Amino acid sequence: MKRDVVSLWTEKNRIVITCAKGIPPFLREEVLSLGYPVLSEGLSHVETEGTMTDAMRLNLSIRTGHRILFLLRAFTARTPDELYENVSRIGWEDYVPRDGYLCVTSSVDTPAIKDSRFANLRCKDAIVDRMKRKFGRRPDSGPERDRTVVHLHWEDHLCFLYLDTSGQPLSRREYRRTPSGHPCRRLLQQPWSRRRSGKEERTSSTPCAAAVRCPSKLP
């Protein structure tokens, strides 16, 4: 096993927890209460740090966030071709199973491209082309987020590649398909319940284990 994969479990890296607008103050309190530092807070996210094990624990504990994104690599790219080259240098064969399935999502704000879908395409092509060179075949890819999910954040010339360890949004757990009683999801209920009670509300529910996506090889 390559050192990069082992380091996911032994070395701390930045973890971004996304959320709805207006929720970061509540998410910040929750992250601190779980014993993790808050490195920054944005309009719809809170940033902390930890290992991949910490990311998995956050998936099980966070009640006010959407997704847990684990930073895999940061680099600069001023053109789509530079994006492709940088992404293709990562050892994706250690993260995506040979017969696996890949989903690429993105948030893009750069003058390098006009359509953010093109960034998705170049990022996805870089990953599957490397897989083809290694194994002789390209893994399947598409919109489903139930297996390996990679998220690209590209702002100006700075690129951040994350492993989306949540898959489906955490807000979907305990969602009633047949509405009864309170119609809103637990994600929206939690902050206001905590504000009314004046203290953190603890629940025993956990997200579906299949939502936590991990590298294909474990130490």
N, C-alpha and C positions, 0 to 999 in steps of 0.2 A: 504494500500500500504506500502511496506517495505521501510525502510529508504534509502537503497542502491539505489533504483530507484529514489526517491525524490532527493537524493544528486546529481544525474546526472545533474539536472537542476539548482541546487543552489550552488554547490561547484565546484571550478576549478580543472581540471586535465590536464594531458599532452595530447596534440593533435599533431599527426604526419601527415604532408602533404607530400605525395610522389610525385615524378616528374621524368622526364627523366634526364639522366646524362647530366651535363653541364648547367642545368636550375636552380639549387639552388640559384645562385646569384640574378637572376631575381625574383624567388619566394620569396626570403628573402625581397627584396624591396617591393614586393606586400603585404606581410604579415604586414610589418611595416607601410605601407601606410594605411592599414585598421585599424590601432590602436592596433595591437596585438604584444606582445613581441616575440623575436626570442631567444629561449633557446639554440638551437644548430643547426648546419647545416652539412649535410653529403653529400656523393657522389650523392645521389638521393632522398634526403628528407630535409625538414626543420621542426623543432619542435617548437611548441608554446604551449600555455596553454589557457584553458577556460572551460566553461560549455558546456553541450550538445546544448544549445541554440546557443552558439558561433560556435559550429561545424556546425550547420545547416546554420548559416549566412555565414560561410566560403564556404560551398557548393554552395551558391548562388553568391558569389563574386569572388572566386578564378578563375583566367584565365590561370595560368601557371602550375597548379598541376594536378595530376592524381586522388588521393583519399584522403579523410579526415578520419583519423583513430583516434578514441577516446579511450584512455586507460581505460580499465575496471579493470584490476587486474595485478599485477606483483608478481612473486614468483620464487622460485628456484626448479629445478627438474633435477635430475641426471640420471633418468631412465624413460622409458615410463610409468611405473606403478605410479611413483611419479607425472608425468604429469597428468595422469588420476585422481588421488586422489585430486589434487589441483583444477583441472577444475570442478570436480563434486561437490565441496563445494560451488560453486557460485550459487545463486538463479536464474537459467536460466528460471524458470517458470514466472519470472517477465519481461523477455526480449523477449522470444519466445512465440507466441500465441499457445494455446493448439492444434489447428488444423493448425499450421503454417508450414513453410518450412524453412530449415536451410542450409546455405552454409558455409563451413569452408575452409579458405585458410591459407597458411603458408609460412614463410621464415625460413629455418632451417639450422643451422651450428653448430652441436654438435656431439661429438663422441658417444653419447648415442644410436644413431640409424644410419643405413646406407642408408635408403630410406626415404626421407622426406614425402612420401605419408603415411607412417606408423604413423607419428606424426599427420597428418590430421585425420587419422582413430581413433586414441586413443582420440584425442580432441573431435571429433564428437561423439564417443561412450559415453564419459563422460557426454556430454550435453543431448543426447537423452535418456540415461539410467536414468538420474535424472528425466527427464520429464515423463518417463514411471512410475517411482516410485510415482510421484505426481499425475498423471492423468490416469494411466492405459494404456497408449498408447504412442508410439514413434512418434514424428513429422517426416514428410517426409524430406529428405535431398538430396542434389545433387549439380551440378555445377552452377545452375542458381543463379544470384546475384540480383534478383529483389525483394527480401524480406530480412529476417534477415541474415546478413553476419558477421561472426566472423573471425578475422585474428589472427593467432598465430605467434609470432616472438620468436624463441628459439635459443639462441646463448650461446654455452658452457653449463653452468648450469642455466642461467638466462632466464626466460620466461616472455613474455609480451602478454597479451590478449587484443585485441582491438575490438570495434564495428566498422565495416566498414560502415560509415554513407553515403557513396557515391553510393554503389551498383556498377553500371556500371561506368567505368572511366569518369571523368569529361571531358576528351579530346574528347569524342564522341559527345558532344553537338555541334549543328550547323554543323555536318559533312554532306557533300553532298553525298548522295547515288548515284546521277547522277552527275559525276564531270563536272564542268564548271568553267572557270576562274582559280582561284588559286587552285591547286590540294591538298595542304597540309591542315591538320586540324588546327583549331584555336589555339590549344595548342602550336603548333610549330610556328604559325604566330605571336603570341603575343609578345614573347621576342624580336624578330628581329624588329617588328614594333616599339616597345617602344625604342629600341636602336637607330633606324633611326631618330625617332621624338625627342628623348632626353627628353621625358616626358611620364608620364603614360597615356595610352590610355584607355578611359572608354567606355564600351558598355552597352547596355540595356538588353542584352540577359541573360537568366537564365537557369540552367539545369532543366531537367524534374523533377517535384515534386516527382515522384515515385522513383527517384534515392536516395532520402534522407530517409534512413531507421532509424526508431526510435523504442525505447522500446514499447512493446504492451500496457503499461499502462502509462498514463500521469497524472501529479499532478493536 
